[in-house]
Amino acid sequence: MTRLTLPLIVAAGLALSACASLAPYGPQMGPGGQGFSEQRIESNRFRVTYTGVGAPGPVMDMAYLRAAELTRATGHDWFEVTQRWTDGRPDSAGGMRPSVGIGFGSGRGSSRYGRYSSSGVGVGVGLNFTGPSRTSTTLEVLMGDGPRPDRPNVYDALEVQDSLRRD
């Protein structure tokens, strides 16, 4: 391998991983697109999904932001996450992931020149250049009014909006 080959491989991998990223916050445009969607279950209960590309954390933040927006838009003060699903790999941000493999082999045989035996050990290094993969978070939220209940999965909608809003 020449001195330039490895830097070129690394640069190509970084360029590929930058091709797909989380789209700007907004509604989902079509079944394969990024963005939020929601379904009303009851007057104060919604299922909110945010689909994006990349690490699950930022995608989950966008689902919480949409839940907060819906809570405020429907005239409520707080929301409780009663169920949550995340679909995607923990490493879905993509990038370069090296791998190392070690192998051993041996053999015996004979030829017209006599009997022989051989053995060998091999070590290989591989680089996996994957781009970010699709990730989604779905929240089922129950909305309420007045003081926020003191439970771990209850959020003040205005505070969540202020904390997560991307301008």
Backbone bond lengths (Angstrom), bond angles and torsions (degrees), N, CA, C in turn:
res aa  C-N    CA-C-N  psi(-1)  N-CA   C-N-CA  omega(-1)  CA-C   N-CA-C  phi
1 M - - - 1.442 - - 1.531 108.20 -
2 T 1.281 117.74 130.12 1.460 120.60 -179.72 1.509 110.75 -77.31
3 R 1.295 115.91 168.92 1.466 120.70 -178.90 1.522 112.37 -63.80
4 L 1.307 118.42 -28.14 1.460 121.35 -177.82 1.521 113.19 -86.92
5 T 1.317 118.38 -19.01 1.457 120.92 -174.08 1.526 112.37 -63.15
6 L 1.333 117.92 -50.71 1.463 120.38 -178.27 1.524 111.85 -62.24
7 P 1.345 120.67 -46.73 1.475 118.39 176.48 1.526 113.13 -59.77
8 L 1.337 117.76 -35.30 1.468 119.96 178.29 1.520 111.31 -67.33
9 I 1.337 117.00 -38.46 1.462 121.05 178.62 1.529 109.69 -65.33
10 V 1.323 116.53 -45.02 1.464 120.68 179.48 1.528 110.54 -62.56
11 A 1.326 117.47 -44.07 1.466 120.86 179.60 1.520 111.21 -63.00
12 A 1.319 117.59 -40.33 1.465 121.23 178.85 1.528 110.21 -64.29
13 G 1.325 117.09 -41.41 1.463 120.28 178.65 1.513 112.22 -64.19
14 L 1.318 116.87 -42.08 1.459 119.65 178.19 1.519 111.31 -65.50
15 A 1.317 117.65 -37.94 1.466 120.93 178.09 1.526 110.50 -64.87
16 L 1.324 117.16 -41.51 1.463 120.34 178.67 1.520 111.20 -64.79
17 S 1.336 116.85 -41.03 1.463 118.49 -177.74 1.523 111.66 -70.18
18 A 1.314 117.84 -21.05 1.463 120.35 178.83 1.524 112.44 -83.85
19 C 1.318 117.79 -11.11 1.463 120.86 -176.42 1.525 112.68 -65.15
20 A 1.309 117.67 -38.14 1.459 120.86 -178.06 1.514 108.94 -113.83
21 S 1.315 116.77 127.52 1.455 120.66 178.84 1.523 108.81 -146.65
22 L 1.321 114.51 170.99 1.461 120.35 -179.86 1.525 109.73 -63.17
23 A 1.315 115.96 124.50 1.468 121.79 -179.12 1.525 109.88 -70.75
24 P 1.325 117.97 162.10 1.458 120.03 175.67 1.531 110.78 -57.53
25 Y 1.321 116.19 147.31 1.462 122.56 -178.44 1.523 110.47 -57.88
26 G 1.315 116.03 132.87 1.453 120.26 178.26 1.509 110.99 172.13
27 P 1.342 117.04 -179.81 1.469 120.09 179.89 1.526 111.24 -69.82
28 Q 1.313 115.22 153.28 1.460 121.26 178.08 1.518 109.05 -73.13
29 M 1.305 115.92 127.38 1.465 121.79 179.97 1.525 109.03 -105.36
30 G 1.297 117.15 89.78 1.459 121.59 178.91 1.512 111.91 95.66
31 P 1.332 116.29 162.62 1.460 121.32 -173.44 1.528 114.37 -65.03
32 G 1.321 119.32 -28.60 1.457 120.13 -178.78 1.512 113.49 -99.61
33 G 1.324 117.53 3.69 1.459 120.78 -173.98 1.510 114.28 -85.89
34 Q 1.317 114.23 171.93 1.453 121.48 175.84 1.524 109.19 -92.66
35 G 1.334 116.00 155.76 1.445 120.50 176.21 1.512 112.44 130.21
36 F 1.346 115.28 -173.67 1.459 119.81 -176.76 1.520 111.39 -100.06
37 S 1.322 113.35 155.43 1.464 122.13 170.01 1.522 106.16 -145.82
38 E 1.324 115.79 156.33 1.458 118.84 179.24 1.510 110.01 -145.27
39 Q 1.325 113.74 158.85 1.462 120.96 177.84 1.525 107.29 -137.60
40 R 1.326 115.90 126.34 1.465 120.07 176.95 1.521 107.59 -77.74
41 I 1.328 116.23 130.04 1.461 122.13 178.63 1.524 109.57 -102.05
42 E 1.327 116.13 -45.11 1.462 124.19 174.23 1.519 106.15 -139.75
43 S 1.319 117.22 179.72 1.469 118.77 -177.48 1.525 112.31 -61.12
44 N 1.323 117.85 -29.78 1.463 120.91 -179.30 1.535 113.04 -121.35
45 R 1.323 116.99 21.18 1.475 121.31 -179.31 1.527 108.92 -134.28
46 F 1.341 115.52 129.78 1.460 121.96 179.85 1.520 110.45 -131.80
47 R 1.311 115.33 156.73 1.458 122.90 167.42 1.530 105.69 -111.14
48 V 1.326 115.97 118.55 1.463 122.79 -176.50 1.521 108.35 -113.28
49 T 1.332 116.83 129.96 1.458 121.44 177.18 1.512 109.16 -124.63
50 Y 1.318 115.44 136.64 1.463 120.40 171.61 1.514 107.01 -123.43
51 T 1.333 115.62 125.10 1.461 122.45 179.80 1.516 108.39 -112.93
52 G 1.314 115.60 132.22 1.457 119.93 -179.97 1.511 110.91 -149.62
53 V 1.302 114.78 -168.66 1.458 122.47 178.69 1.517 106.87 -126.02
54 G 1.315 116.46 131.04 1.452 120.29 176.55 1.509 112.59 120.61
55 A 1.312 114.87 -158.05 1.462 121.69 -175.85 1.528 110.74 -62.12
56 P 1.330 117.83 144.54 1.461 121.25 -178.84 1.531 114.19 -63.41
57 G 1.329 118.76 -30.55 1.468 121.47 -176.68 1.515 114.43 -57.49
58 P 1.347 118.98 -55.90 1.462 119.57 178.81 1.531 113.49 -62.66
59 V 1.333 117.10 -33.54 1.467 120.20 177.86 1.528 109.59 -66.39
60 M 1.325 117.15 -40.93 1.461 120.85 177.88 1.527 110.59 -64.85
61 D 1.328 117.23 -39.43 1.467 120.21 176.79 1.528 111.35 -57.43
62 M 1.330 116.39 -40.87 1.468 119.83 -179.33 1.524 111.31 -67.75
63 A 1.342 117.82 -32.85 1.469 120.51 175.79 1.528 110.06 -66.25
64 Y 1.322 117.05 -41.70 1.466 120.40 177.40 1.526 110.92 -65.44
65 L 1.322 117.16 -38.98 1.462 120.22 177.76 1.525 110.56 -61.50
66 R 1.337 116.64 -44.56 1.468 119.15 179.69 1.523 111.08 -64.66
67 A 1.332 117.81 -38.58 1.466 120.90 177.76 1.530 110.04 -62.31
68 A 1.321 116.95 -40.03 1.467 120.67 178.35 1.524 110.66 -65.92
69 E 1.334 117.74 -43.14 1.468 120.98 178.55 1.529 111.30 -61.00
70 L 1.333 116.43 -45.12 1.475 120.15 178.91 1.525 111.41 -62.61
71 T 1.316 115.88 -39.64 1.462 120.72 179.34 1.524 110.23 -59.24
72 R 1.323 116.30 -48.53 1.468 121.06 179.86 1.536 111.03 -67.54
73 A 1.331 117.07 -40.32 1.474 120.77 -178.02 1.523 111.98 -65.48
74 T 1.322 117.41 -28.54 1.464 120.55 179.47 1.527 111.60 -93.44
75 G 1.334 117.43 8.57 1.454 121.84 174.15 1.517 115.34 84.01
76 H 1.323 117.82 17.12 1.465 121.02 -179.48 1.523 110.34 -102.62
77 D 1.345 115.32 165.47 1.466 121.20 -175.79 1.535 113.83 -102.13
78 W 1.307 117.02 -34.32 1.462 120.62 -175.39 1.527 109.44 -140.96
79 F 1.342 114.55 163.62 1.465 119.81 175.42 1.512 109.45 -137.04
80 E 1.328 113.98 149.31 1.463 121.21 177.19 1.525 108.31 -115.98
81 V 1.314 116.15 129.81 1.465 120.92 176.37 1.524 106.58 -84.40
82 T 1.335 115.74 109.76 1.466 120.01 -178.29 1.527 111.87 -91.03
83 Q 1.348 116.19 -25.64 1.472 121.11 175.52 1.521 108.34 -148.60
84 R 1.343 115.63 149.67 1.463 119.99 178.79 1.525 108.96 -145.17
85 W 1.333 115.96 134.90 1.457 122.87 176.39 1.522 108.36 -127.41
86 T 1.315 116.37 135.67 1.458 121.13 173.74 1.514 107.16 -122.44
87 D 1.322 115.57 128.51 1.454 121.80 -179.09 1.523 107.69 -117.37
88 G 1.289 116.84 115.93 1.460 121.43 -179.38 1.517 109.36 149.55
89 R 1.297 115.94 162.17 1.458 120.94 -179.92 1.524 109.52 -81.82
90 P 1.356 116.71 149.43 1.467 118.69 176.22 1.527 112.60 -61.39
91 D 1.337 117.22 -27.33 1.465 120.90 -179.25 1.528 111.38 -100.43
92 S 1.323 117.50 27.58 1.458 120.18 -173.06 1.515 114.28 -72.16
93 A 1.328 118.13 1.76 1.462 120.21 174.88 1.522 110.82 -69.72
94 G 1.329 117.65 -17.61 1.456 121.18 178.39 1.514 111.78 79.07
95 G 1.314 114.71 -167.31 1.464 120.56 179.76 1.508 111.82 118.41
96 M 1.308 115.39 -167.72 1.445 121.40 -178.03 1.523 108.90 -93.46
97 R 1.338 117.39 123.75 1.450 121.43 178.47 1.525 108.59 -123.31
98 P 1.353 117.30 110.93 1.454 119.21 179.49 1.524 110.77 -75.83
99 S 1.319 116.27 152.71 1.451 121.21 173.72 1.523 108.42 -139.37
100 V 1.326 116.32 149.71 1.459 122.19 -178.83 1.516 107.36 -125.03
101 G 1.322 116.48 135.20 1.449 121.46 176.75 1.522 110.48 -127.15
102 I 1.327 116.17 140.87 1.457 121.39 178.57 1.515 106.87 -125.34
103 G 1.318 116.61 134.66 1.457 120.83 179.77 1.512 111.44 -134.54
104 F 1.316 115.79 155.18 1.461 122.29 178.09 1.514 107.68 -135.71
105 G 1.310 116.59 140.57 1.454 120.19 178.08 1.513 110.65 -147.18
106 S 1.313 115.44 154.28 1.467 119.60 176.40 1.518 108.14 -148.48
107 G 1.313 115.52 161.24 1.460 120.50 179.36 1.512 111.29 -159.37
108 R 1.319 115.41 157.41 1.465 122.49 176.74 1.509 107.99 -135.71
109 G 1.268 114.58 151.52 1.455 117.80 178.02 1.524 110.83 -173.46
110 S 1.273 113.10 -172.76 1.459 117.94 176.70 1.516 108.15 -142.41
111 S 1.279 113.49 153.89 1.453 120.22 177.45 1.518 107.89 -138.75
112 R 1.276 116.91 -176.71 1.463 118.74 -179.25 1.522 111.33 -68.00
113 Y 1.346 116.24 -11.31 1.459 120.45 178.41 1.517 112.33 -96.31
114 G 1.314 117.91 -2.44 1.454 121.12 178.86 1.524 111.55 127.57
115 R 1.300 113.81 -173.30 1.462 120.81 -179.91 1.524 109.93 -87.21
116 Y 1.326 114.17 152.36 1.461 118.12 178.62 1.519 109.74 -147.40
117 S 1.314 114.53 161.46 1.474 121.56 170.89 1.520 106.77 -141.83
118 S 1.298 115.24 150.76 1.460 119.17 -179.67 1.521 109.36 -145.96
119 S 1.302 113.99 157.32 1.464 119.80 174.93 1.518 107.51 -150.53
120 G 1.314 115.10 159.65 1.448 119.07 -179.46 1.517 111.33 -159.26
121 V 1.290 114.88 156.68 1.458 122.49 176.55 1.520 106.71 -126.91
122 G 1.315 116.60 135.44 1.452 120.50 179.41 1.522 111.18 -127.56
123 V 1.285 115.98 145.91 1.455 122.41 176.63 1.512 106.75 -128.40
124 G 1.337 116.44 131.50 1.459 120.52 179.21 1.519 110.64 -129.40
125 V 1.295 115.46 146.69 1.464 121.23 176.78 1.518 106.81 -121.08
126 G 1.323 116.25 126.90 1.463 120.78 179.36 1.516 110.18 -120.95
127 L 1.298 115.21 150.26 1.461 120.90 177.11 1.520 108.12 -120.01
128 N 1.317 116.54 128.08 1.453 122.15 -179.41 1.524 108.24 -107.14
129 F 1.324 116.91 109.25 1.462 121.26 179.75 1.526 108.66 -98.17
130 T 1.311 115.81 95.33 1.460 119.25 178.41 1.514 109.08 -114.10
131 G 1.267 114.86 143.81 1.459 119.45 176.38 1.509 110.04 -86.41
132 P 1.303 116.89 174.42 1.458 120.29 178.31 1.530 111.21 -59.52
133 S 1.323 115.68 145.35 1.465 119.61 -179.63 1.529 110.19 -109.53
134 R 1.308 114.91 168.20 1.470 123.28 -177.07 1.526 110.04 -70.19
135 T 1.323 115.73 136.69 1.461 123.12 -179.78 1.522 107.83 -138.87
136 S 1.325 116.76 145.76 1.461 118.96 174.08 1.516 109.83 -143.00
137 T 1.315 115.03 151.44 1.463 122.34 174.32 1.516 107.36 -127.71
138 T 1.318 115.91 132.23 1.463 122.08 176.21 1.520 108.22 -119.28
139 L 1.312 115.10 130.81 1.459 122.09 178.08 1.524 109.25 -119.32
140 E 1.310 116.85 135.24 1.455 119.47 167.39 1.520 105.51 -102.53
141 V 1.333 115.68 122.03 1.461 119.89 -173.79 1.517 111.02 -122.65
142 L 1.325 114.58 143.00 1.455 124.10 175.01 1.525 105.93 -112.68
143 M 1.327 117.24 127.92 1.463 121.59 -174.61 1.517 110.34 -104.13
144 G 1.340 115.59 149.35 1.455 119.99 -179.38 1.513 112.04 -147.30
145 D 1.324 115.04 173.14 1.459 122.88 -176.62 1.528 110.58 -119.53
146 G 1.335 114.85 160.35 1.461 120.60 175.93 1.516 111.76 84.51
147 P 1.341 115.18 -159.05 1.466 118.75 -179.67 1.525 111.54 -60.75
148 R 1.317 114.92 142.51 1.469 121.00 -179.57 1.520 109.44 -70.53
149 P 1.340 118.10 127.67 1.472 120.56 176.68 1.534 110.50 -62.89
150 D 1.304 116.06 149.11 1.461 121.90 -178.40 1.532 110.13 -88.33
151 R 1.320 115.55 72.53 1.466 122.57 176.74 1.528 106.94 -129.46
152 P 1.325 117.53 152.59 1.471 120.15 -172.23 1.530 115.64 -65.12
153 N 1.302 120.01 -27.53 1.466 121.30 -176.28 1.526 113.20 -106.06
154 V 1.337 116.56 25.56 1.466 122.13 178.61 1.521 107.99 -108.25
155 Y 1.340 116.32 131.48 1.454 122.19 -174.50 1.519 111.23 -126.77
156 D 1.323 116.30 140.62 1.454 122.59 172.19 1.526 107.45 -75.56
157 A 1.322 117.49 119.73 1.468 121.83 -173.51 1.524 112.35 -61.56
158 L 1.299 117.59 -42.13 1.465 120.78 -179.03 1.527 111.17 -65.30
159 E 1.336 117.26 -41.58 1.463 120.61 178.15 1.530 111.37 -64.11
160 V 1.323 116.76 -41.19 1.469 119.86 178.70 1.524 109.91 -63.96
161 Q 1.330 117.27 -44.33 1.468 120.16 177.98 1.521 111.26 -59.26
162 D 1.326 117.49 -47.34 1.457 121.20 -179.63 1.523 111.55 -62.74
163 S 1.314 116.53 -35.92 1.459 120.94 -177.43 1.534 113.11 -76.36
164 L 1.317 117.24 -36.60 1.470 120.71 -171.72 1.522 115.51 -107.34
165 R 1.313 118.52 -7.77 1.459 120.83 -176.57 1.520 110.13 -60.00
166 R 1.309 115.30 132.83 1.468 122.85 179.32 1.525 107.66 -109.44
167 D 1.309 116.79 107.22 1.463 120.04 179.90 1.514 111.14 -101.34
